[in-house]
Amino acid sequence: MVFFTLGFLNASNFIVDVMERATSFVSILNQVTCFVVSVAAVNYGTTKVV
């Protein structure tokens, strides 16, 4: 019973760890996307002026 409980806790910790990693990965993707969009907007703005 103790072994099963410890296994369950480890599984829960693993799931939480995966969720946290996924959240940080999505956050990084979001930042990269915002950067790319802002660079594209600047490039479009400068080419539009020229």
CNS distance restraints for C-alpha pairs under 8 A (distance, minus, plus):
assign (resid   1 and name CA) (resid   5 and name CA) 6.20 0.50 0.50
assign (resid   2 and name CA) (resid   6 and name CA) 6.11 0.50 0.50
assign (resid   3 and name CA) (resid   7 and name CA) 6.06 0.50 0.50
assign (resid   4 and name CA) (resid   8 and name CA) 6.08 0.50 0.50
assign (resid   5 and name CA) (resid   9 and name CA) 6.18 0.50 0.50
assign (resid   6 and name CA) (resid  10 and name CA) 6.12 0.50 0.50
assign (resid   7 and name CA) (resid  11 and name CA) 6.13 0.50 0.50
assign (resid   8 and name CA) (resid  12 and name CA) 6.15 0.50 0.50
assign (resid   9 and name CA) (resid  13 and name CA) 6.12 0.50 0.50
assign (resid  10 and name CA) (resid  14 and name CA) 6.01 0.50 0.50
assign (resid  11 and name CA) (resid  15 and name CA) 6.16 0.50 0.50
assign (resid  12 and name CA) (resid  16 and name CA) 6.17 0.50 0.50
assign (resid  13 and name CA) (resid  17 and name CA) 6.00 0.50 0.50
assign (resid  14 and name CA) (resid  18 and name CA) 6.13 0.50 0.50
assign (resid  15 and name CA) (resid  19 and name CA) 6.12 0.50 0.50
assign (resid  16 and name CA) (resid  20 and name CA) 6.14 0.50 0.50
assign (resid  17 and name CA) (resid  21 and name CA) 6.15 0.50 0.50
assign (resid  18 and name CA) (resid  22 and name CA) 6.05 0.50 0.50
assign (resid  19 and name CA) (resid  23 and name CA) 6.11 0.50 0.50
assign (resid  20 and name CA) (resid  24 and name CA) 6.24 0.50 0.50
assign (resid  21 and name CA) (resid  25 and name CA) 6.05 0.50 0.50
assign (resid  22 and name CA) (resid  26 and name CA) 6.13 0.50 0.50
assign (resid  23 and name CA) (resid  27 and name CA) 6.16 0.50 0.50
assign (resid  24 and name CA) (resid  28 and name CA) 6.18 0.50 0.50
assign (resid  25 and name CA) (resid  29 and name CA) 6.23 0.50 0.50
assign (resid  26 and name CA) (resid  30 and name CA) 6.05 0.50 0.50
assign (resid  27 and name CA) (resid  31 and name CA) 6.27 0.50 0.50
assign (resid  28 and name CA) (resid  32 and name CA) 6.19 0.50 0.50
assign (resid  29 and name CA) (resid  33 and name CA) 6.03 0.50 0.50
assign (resid  30 and name CA) (resid  34 and name CA) 6.17 0.50 0.50
assign (resid  31 and name CA) (resid  35 and name CA) 6.17 0.50 0.50
assign (resid  32 and name CA) (resid  36 and name CA) 6.13 0.50 0.50
assign (resid  33 and name CA) (resid  37 and name CA) 6.04 0.50 0.50
assign (resid  34 and name CA) (resid  38 and name CA) 6.06 0.50 0.50
assign (resid  35 and name CA) (resid  39 and name CA) 6.13 0.50 0.50
assign (resid  36 and name CA) (resid  40 and name CA) 6.01 0.50 0.50
assign (resid  37 and name CA) (resid  41 and name CA) 6.02 0.50 0.50
assign (resid  38 and name CA) (resid  42 and name CA) 6.18 0.50 0.50
assign (resid  39 and name CA) (resid  43 and name CA) 6.10 0.50 0.50
assign (resid  40 and name CA) (resid  44 and name CA) 5.95 0.50 0.50
assign (resid  41 and name CA) (resid  45 and name CA) 5.96 0.50 0.50
assign (resid  42 and name CA) (resid  46 and name CA) 6.11 0.50 0.50
assign (resid  43 and name CA) (resid  47 and name CA) 6.08 0.50 0.50
assign (resid  44 and name CA) (resid  48 and name CA) 5.85 0.50 0.50
assign (resid  45 and name CA) (resid  49 and name CA) 6.25 0.50 0.50
assign (resid  46 and name CA) (resid  50 and name CA) 6.30 0.50 0.50
